[in-house]
Amino acid sequence: KDPDEWKEYFEKIAGCEGQVVCVTVAKDNETLINNLVKRRKMLYQLELLQKPGVSFDSKNLDKMVEDPYPVPRWKQILLCQSEAVILKKKIDKAEEMIREFEKKDPRTIRVFVTFNTEEAQRSALKALTVSLRHHFTNNLSAVPNELLFQKKYLLKVLEPTEPSTIRWHNLDETLPKQVKQRIF
């Protein structure tokens, strides 16, 4: 969960302090991100409905729906634009979902570690790489106890790919779903 904890762990594995430059912890927070984006879009739509001279205040949405421009019926039908009152209800619902998600602790999907030297990277890879069979069976005895993360997790460590080749939006997807997305 904590990038500093991952940093300490990988520096211990690499055998040198100060060898880990950066740790990126990817969380399963797609729902949160989607609701934040949806909320931002709706706030922008609500801002566009304000009459000239009205300073948009995202903290006081009740005031923002008091006297907005009406949305013509044809825009509601053809462009799926909502009236200000409906937008406010949708924003409130998105905010509620965001607050609910904040209470949860999303699982860690991946951890990306950048080492200062290739030697430190190779050292960590050599120490932590085990066969796929050990990963599938979660065989904790495949590595010495001090190499288990938090003394209880067997990590699947892979040779890094270039950052531009990582499909960041699909990190939490299962392998069959990733294959399906690439084919179709």
Order of alpha helices (4+ residues) and beta strands (2+ residues): alpha-beta-alpha-alpha-alpha-alpha-beta-alpha-alpha-alpha
